[in-house]
Amino acid sequence: MTLDRKICSRARLARDRHFDGLFFFGVSSTGIFCRPVCPAPIASEENVTYFQTATAAVEAGYRPCLRCRPESAPGNGNGSGDSSLVERALAIIREDGLSEGTIEDLAQKVGTGSRNLRRLFIHHLGATPVQIANVQRTLFAKKLLSETHLTVTQAAMAAGFGSLRQFNDVFREMCGHTPSQIRKQAHVRDTRSGAACALYLCYRPDFDWRYMLEFMKPRLIPGVEQIDDIGYRRTFRIKGGSEGWLEVIDCPERHTLKLSIYADVLDDVMRIQQRVRVMFDLEANLEPVREHLKQDELLREIVNEYPAVRLPGAWDPFEFAMRAILGQQISVKAATTLAGRIASSGGKKCAASFPDSLTHFFPAPEEMVQADISRLGITGKRQETIRNLVEAVLSGAISLDRGQALDSFVETFTAMRGIGPWTAHYLGMRALGLTDAFPASDLGVRKALAINSKLPSEREANSRAEQWRPWRAYAALYLWKLAEKKEKQKEENT
C-alpha cells in the first residue's frame, strides 16, 4: 500500500476499522504511535506522521500507544504488495521472527540474495528484515504481557528472545516502559477452562465466520480437528517444541478471534498464533480483492452476495499435502475418511485430558515412514504417491515452507510422480497461502465457467482466470460458490 496522506488523514479522523493495520501514525507532541482506530483524543494533523509499518514508526523513534496497542493490529498480507518477494519474506518472518535462521537463510528461501532482500525491504517497507523481526518479537511480547497470564520470562522466551536481560533492555528502549510495568498495567481477560494461554487476534471487517466454518467442516480430519457451534479446535505438535490442542472462536463485537492454547510448553506461542492467522486469512485486506474481481461480470453478483469471503488455510502444509493427495479424484467425504484412518493408525495418541473428539496428532513425515497404510482402503497408486511425498520432504527434494513463489513450487511439486497441477495449486492456495494459485482443472471451477452446460478445458479455464491475477485463489472460492448456486437453481427448476 502506497500511503496517501489525505486518505490516511480521513481514515484516522473517522477511526475507520477498514484501515486498521494498513498504516500507523506517530504524534510528535507525545512521541507515541497509534493505530487508525485509537480511542485517544484526535491529534492535530500538523503533529502527525504516517507510517506503513509499526517497524518504521519504531525506527523513527516513536513508542507504541498503551491504549490502542499497535501490536494487536491486523496484518497487511493479501499478496498484493509492490513486491511479492517482500511479501513472501514477511510471511516467514511473521511465523518465527527470524529465530531459526539468518537473513541469508531467509533470502535463500525466497530466491534472492541477502543484499537485494535488504534493499527491497528498505524500499517497500522502510526497514530491514532484521529490524522488522526485532520489532515483531518485542511487540508480540508486549501483546503476551497485556493479554495473557504468562510471566515476563515466559513472554520473553515465547517471543524468541535469547535472554531475559536482552529482552528487558530492548523492551525498555522500544516501548518506554519495562516489561514489569506493562504487566502491572494489563487488564488480563478471563480465559476459558483454565487455558494455558489465550490471545485475541484482530481482523479488519468484514469476516464471514460462518462461511469459513462451513467450508472447513466437511474437510476436517476426524480425531485431529473438530468444529461445533462454539468454534474450531484441533490438536497440534510443533517440531522440537510443544504439543497440545487449541480452540478458535469468533468475537465479532471486538473484530477478533479468540485463540485458546492448551499446552504444557508455551515457547511456540508466536508460531502457533501466526499459523492460526494464516488458517483464517486474518492478514488479508479484502477491499482491493473485491474491487478487482467485481470488474468481471461473471463474478460481480456472487462477490456482492458474499463480500467477506476469506481464503481457508491449513495448519500444517505436510498434513494438508497428504489430505490433498487423498482427495485426488474422489469425494470430499471419502478423502476425509481416509485422512482420519491415517491419523488413527499412524499418529500419536492424545492424552486423556484432551477433549473427547480430539484423539490423535496427525503423523509427521518421520512417523509416516513407519506407518502401514496398505490396509486403510487407499489405492495402490495413492499409496505410492504418499510414499514419494514423504521421501521427498524428508530428503529436502521438496519444500513445503510458506513463502515460496507459485510457479517454482508448482514446477517442483508436479515433477513428483502422481502429482498434477490441481493438487499443486490446491495445496498452494490453502496450505502455502499463495493467493494467485488456481486449480483450473477442478470440476467445480469448470462448472461455474460453463457456457450452455459446456465445460471449458483446463487451458480455457486458465485463460479465463488471467484477468483475476494476482487473486485467482479468491476467484476460485467464488467460482465454487457460483457452482453451488447453479446446482441449487437447477434442482429447483426440476
N, C-alpha and C positions, 0 to 999 in steps of 0.2 A: 504494500500500500504506500503510495506517494502522499505525503502529508500535505494537505491544503489547509492553510491557516484559517480561512473563512469557514470551511466545513467543520474543522476541529472546534473552532470557537462556538459555532451554533450547537454542536453536539454537547459540548461542555456546559453551556448555559442551560440547555434543556435536560441535562443529565440523562441523555439518551442511552439506554441499555444496549441498543443495537451496535454502538461503537465501543462498548466495554472491551478492553483488551486490544483494540486496534490501534490505540495510541495512549500516551500518558502525558501529563503536563506538570511542569515544575513551576513553583511560585517563588520568585526571587526574594520577596519580602519575608518569607518564612524558611526558605531552604528546604521545603518539603515537595515531594512529587506525588501525584494522585492519579486515580482512575477518572474517566469522564463522569462516573456516577457518584463521585464523592459527595457526601451529605454536608460537608463543611460549608461555611459561608462562601459565596462565589467571589473569587479573586478578580481584581481589575485586570483587564486584558493586557495592559502595558506591563504588568508584572509576570506575565505568563509566557513560558517557553514550551513548545510541544515536542515530544519525542516519540519515535516509532516503537521503541522498546524500553522496558524498565532498565535494562543494562545501560542504555545511552543516558538515561536520567541519572543513574548512579555515577557513571563516569564523568558526568558534568558537575558532580558534587552535591546532588540532592539526596535527601534521606526519605525512605518510604513513609507515607502517611499512616498513622496508627488508627485512623477512623475507617478509611475505605480499603486499607490493606492491599496494596498493589500485587502482593504475592498471590492473592486469591483470584486475580482477574482471569477470564478465559484466555486461551491462546489464540494465535492467528496463523493456523497452519492448514489452509484448504488447498495447498498445492498450486496456488495462483500467483506466487511471489515473482518478483522480477528475475529471480534465478532459481530454477528448480534444483540446482546443485546445492545452493544455500539451504533451501527448504528441506532437502533430504538430510543434510548435515545437522540441521536443527532438530529433526526428528530423533536422531541418535543422541544428541546432547540432552534432550528433554528426558530420555529414559534413564541415563546413568550419569549425567553431568560430567562426562569425560573421566569418571572414576576408574574405568577399566582400560584406559589407553591414553596415548599421547595425541597431539594434534596431527602428527604424521600418520598414526593409525586411522584417525578419523578421515583424513584426506584420501587415504588409500581405499577406504570403504566406499567413498562416493566417487572415486575415479578421477582424482586430480592430485596436484602437488600441494604440499602444505603452504608454500608461499602464495600460490594462486588462491587457495581457500581463504587465507587471511585477508588477501586483497579484496575478494568478493564480499566477505563478511563486513569489512570496514565500509565498502562502497554501498552495500544494501542495508546494513543494519547499524552502522556507526560504531561497531565494536568488534573485537576479535573473537574467535571461538572460545579461547581461554577466558576472556573477560565475561562472556555470556555464561559460561559454565560456572564460574565463581559466583556471579550474582545469583544464578539459579539456585545453587546449593544454599547460599545464605538466606535467600527469600523463602526457600522451601523449609529450612529450619525454623524461620520465623513463623511460618504457617503452622508447623507442628507445635510450637510453643504456644501459639494463640488458640489452637483448636482442639488439641489433644491433651491427655494426661501424661504424655511422655516426659521424662525428666530432661534436664538440659543435656546431660551426657547422652541419653538415648536419642534425642533430637539431632545432636551433632553427628553421631555415628550414622544415623539413618539418612542424613543429608550428604554423607560422603566425606566428612572431614576426618583427617588422619589423627588429629589430637585435639583434646579439649582446649588447650592453650591457644592453638592456632584458631580454633573456632571462636573463642572469646575475643581475640584481637580483631579478626576480620569482621565479626558481627558488630562490635562496638564502633569500628570505623565506618561501616556502611550504614548502619541503622541509627547511630547516635544514642543508642541505649545498650546496656548489657543484656545478655540472654535472660538473666535472672529477673531483671526489671520487666522485660516483656512477659515473662511467665507470671509475675505478680499482677500485672495489669490485665491478663487474659480472663475472659469470661467463658470458660470451657463449657460447651453444651453437654448435656447428658448423653451418654452412649447407651445403646440398647443391649440388654442381656450381657452386660459385662464385656463388651467388645474391647479387645486389647488396644485398638486404635480406631478412631472414627474421624474421617476427613470430609470436607464439603467441597465438591468440585463444581465450580461455576461454569455456566454456559450462557451464550447470548440467546435471547429469544429469537425464533420460537423453537421448541423442541417437541416433536411428536413422539412422546414416550410410548404411547400405545402402539404405534406403528413399529417401533423398534422391537418391542417385546413380541408382537405378533409375527414379525419376520424371524426372530431368533427361535421362538418356541418350538416349531416343528423340526428344527435343525439341532436341537440340544443333544449332547451325548449323555445317555442315561447313566446315572451313578456319578457323573462328573459335574453336571450342570443341572439347574432347576429354575423354573420360572413359575411364580404363583401370583396371587393378587397383590402381594406386598412388593415384589420386585424380582431381581435376578440374583442368583447365588451360584458359586462354584468352588471346587477345590483348586488348590494351586501349589506348585513347587517351584522355587527359584533355584536354578542350578548352583550348587555350592552354598546355598543360603537357607532361607526359611521355607516352611511348608505350613499350610493351614487352609482356611476357607474364607471367603469374603461374600459380602452382600451389598447390592446396589439398589437404592430406592430413589424415586424422584421426589424432590421438594419444589414443586412448581412455583409456590409463592415466593421462594428465595432465588429462583432460577439456578438451582444447584442439584447435583446428585449427591446423596449421602453414601459414602463408601465406608463400610464397617469391615475391619480386618481382624480376623481371629487367628492369631499365631503366637507361638512362644517366643520367636525371634523376630524382631522388627527392624533389622538392619536394611531390609529391602523395600521399605515403605515408598521411597521415591519411585523406584522401578514399578512397583505394584500400582500406584496411583496413575502413573503415566500409561501403563498398559490399559487400565480402565478408561482413561481419557481417549485412547485410540479406539477401544472397543465400541464406545458410544459416540465417537466422532465429535468430541467436545471442542476440538481446536477449530472446527470448520466455521468459516464466515459464509453463510448460505446466501446472502443477498446477491453478490455477483454471480453465483452459480445459477440462481433462479432467473435473474435478468438475462443471462446468456442463453439458457435453454428455452426460455419463453419466446425467443426470436424465431424458433421453429414452430410452424403452425401445428405440426403433429403433437408436440409436447405441451403447447401453451395451456390447454384446458386441464390436463392432468397435473401440471405443475401448480396451477392456481388452486386446484382442488386439494392438493397435498403440499403446501408450501414449506412445511417444516421437516421434510424427509431428510434424514442423515444416513450416512453410509455405515451399516452394521459391520463392525470389525470383528477381530478374533483375539482371544487371549494369547495364544502361542502359535507362531507360524508353523512349527512342525506338526503340532496337533491338528491344525487346520489343513495342512497339506495331506495328512492321512485321510481326513474327512473328505477332502475334495476328490482324492483318488477313488475312494469308496463310492462316491456319488456319480462316477462316470457311467452314463447310460443306464442308470437305474433310478427308481423313485427316491424322493427325499426321505420318505418313511423307511424304506429298505436300507438306505445308506446310514441312517441314524441307528437302526437296529444293529448293523454290523459294527459301527463305531463303539456302541455300548458293549458288544461282545469282546472287542479288543481291549477295552478298558478293564473289564471284569476279569479277563483271563491273563492279561499281561501287566496290568498296573498294580501298584502297591495299594493295599487296603488302608482305609482311613481309620482313625481312632474312634472308639465308641462315643466320644464326646461330640463328634460331628453330627449335624442333622441327619435324620434317618434316610433322607433321599440322596445324600452325598456319601457314597460308599467307597469310591476309588479315586486315585490320582491317575491321570492319563499317562501311559508309559512313555518314558523318554527314549531317544534313539538307542541309547546303550541297552535299555531293557528290551527293546523290540528285537534286538539281535537274538536274545534268548527265548523270545515268545514263540509259541507254536500256534500259528494261525491257520493251519491246514484243516482244522475241523470246525471252523466258525461259519461255514457257508459262503466263504469268499471264493470267487472263481480263481482257477489256476493263474490266469493272466493277471488278475489284480494282485494276487499274492506275489508274483514276480515283480510287478511294478513297485509294490511296497518294499520288498527286499532291496530293490535297486535304489529307492529313495533313501532308505536307512543307511545303506553303504555309502552313498554319495554325500550325505550330510556328515557322517562320521569321518569321512576321508577329507572333507573340505572341498570336494569337487563341485558341490552346490551350496550356495549360501542362502539362508532364509532370513538374513538380517534385514530389518527395515532400513530404508534409506537408499535402496538400490534404484538405478534407472530402469524404467519399464522395458525398453527394447532389449537391453543387455540381459535382464532377468529372464524374459520370455525366450530369448535365443538359447540361453544356457539351460533353462529348465526343460524346454521341449526337445533338447538334444538327448534327453534320457528316454530310453525305450519305454513305451506305454504312456507317455505324457503328450497330450496335444495342446493346441492353442487355447481351447476352452478351459482346461484345468489351470494352465499358467495364468491366464487373465483373471479367472475367478479367484485364484489364490492371491494374485497381485492386488486386486481391488479390496478384498476382505481381510487378508492377513497382513499384507505389507503396506496398506494404506496408499496404494498407487491410484490416485483419483482419475487417471486417464486410461486405466485398464478397461477393456471392453470385450466381453465374451461373445463375439459376433455369431458363433455357431449355436448359441443357446436357443432352444426351441421357443421359450417364452419371448425372447427378444425378437426372433423372426416372426412369431405370430403377431406381435404388436406392429411390426413393419409390413405385414402382409397387405397386398392390394388386391381386392376382389378374391380373397381367400388364397391367393398365390403367394407362397412363402418365398422370400428373397434368398439368394445364395449367401454363403458366408462372405464372399467378396463384395456382393452388393450391400450387405449389412454394414461392412466395414467402410465402404464408400459413403454410405448414408451418414455414418457416425462422424465423419471427418469434421463436419461443421460444429460438433459438440465439444471438440477439444478446447481446453485441457480437462474437461469434466465429464468424460464419457462414462465413467463409473456411475455417477449420479444419473446420467441419462439412462443407463441400463436399469437402475432401480425404477425409474418412471416408466420405462417400457414394460417391465414386469407388472406394474400396477395397471398399465393400459391393457395388457393382455388379459389380466384377471377381469377387468371391466368388460372387455369384449366377450369373454366367456359367459359372464353373468347375463349380459344383454342377449346373447344367443340362446341361453337356456330359457329366458323369459319369453322369447319370441317363438319357442317351440312348444 
